[in-house]
Amino acid sequence: MCLLNRSAHGVNCFMKLAITQKRSAIGRAKDQKATIEALGIKRLSQQVVHNDTPQIRGMINKIKHLVEVEEVEG
């Protein structure tokens, strides 16, 4: 899906991130568990798709040792 970017010229296609939990959050710090929950991941090997924003990138950076990330066209 391409969105119209009013500040730039024309149409801008935004990338999305497919985030898959690869390692368990058992025994991890509470903030890491909360980050996984905030991303909408409920179980191991579940994949969620989010817009590629600085906020989502920051969340991924916090739990990068637990997840796998792929860029997909949105």
C-alpha positions as CSV (number, residue, x, y, z in Angstrom):
1,M,0.0,0.0,0.0
2,C,1.4,3.4,-0.9
3,L,0.5,6.5,1.0
4,L,0.4,10.0,-0.3
5,N,3.1,12.1,1.4
6,R,1.9,15.6,1.4
7,S,5.2,17.2,2.4
8,A,7.1,15.6,-0.5
9,H,6.4,15.3,-4.2
10,G,4.0,12.6,-5.2
11,V,3.4,9.2,-3.7
12,N,5.8,7.6,-1.2
13,C,5.7,3.8,-0.5
14,F,6.6,3.0,3.1
15,M,8.4,-0.1,4.2
16,K,7.0,-2.5,6.8
17,L,8.9,-4.7,9.2
18,A,8.0,-8.4,9.7
19,I,9.0,-9.3,13.2
20,T,9.2,-12.9,14.3
21,Q,10.0,-14.0,17.9
22,K,12.7,-16.7,17.7
23,R,13.7,-17.0,21.4
24,S,11.7,-17.2,24.6
25,A,11.1,-14.3,26.9
26,I,11.1,-16.6,30.0
27,G,13.6,-15.3,32.5
28,R,14.1,-12.0,30.7
29,A,13.8,-8.5,32.2
30,K,10.2,-7.2,32.7
31,D,10.9,-4.4,30.2
32,Q,11.8,-6.9,27.5
33,K,8.7,-8.9,28.1
34,A,6.6,-5.7,28.0
35,T,8.2,-4.7,24.7
36,I,7.4,-8.1,23.1
37,E,3.8,-7.7,24.3
38,A,3.6,-4.1,23.1
39,L,4.6,-5.3,19.6
40,G,1.7,-7.7,19.7
41,I,3.7,-10.9,19.9
42,K,1.9,-13.5,21.9
43,R,3.8,-16.7,21.3
44,L,7.1,-18.1,20.0
45,S,7.5,-18.1,16.1
46,Q,4.6,-15.7,15.7
47,Q,5.1,-13.0,13.1
48,V,3.7,-9.5,13.3
49,V,4.0,-6.7,10.7
50,H,4.5,-3.0,11.7
51,N,5.3,0.2,9.8
52,D,9.0,1.0,9.8
53,T,9.1,3.9,12.3
54,P,11.8,5.1,14.7
55,Q,9.6,4.0,17.6
56,I,9.3,0.4,16.3
57,R,13.0,0.3,15.4
58,G,13.8,1.3,19.0
59,M,11.6,-1.4,20.4
60,I,13.2,-4.0,18.1
61,N,16.7,-2.8,19.2
62,K,15.7,-3.5,22.8
63,I,14.8,-7.1,22.1
64,K,17.0,-7.8,19.0
65,H,18.5,-10.9,20.7
66,L,14.9,-12.4,20.8
67,V,13.5,-11.6,17.4
68,E,14.2,-11.8,13.7
69,V,13.3,-8.8,11.5
70,E,12.7,-8.7,7.8
71,E,11.8,-5.7,5.6
72,V,8.7,-6.2,3.5
73,E,7.0,-3.8,1.1
74,G,3.8,-2.5,2.5
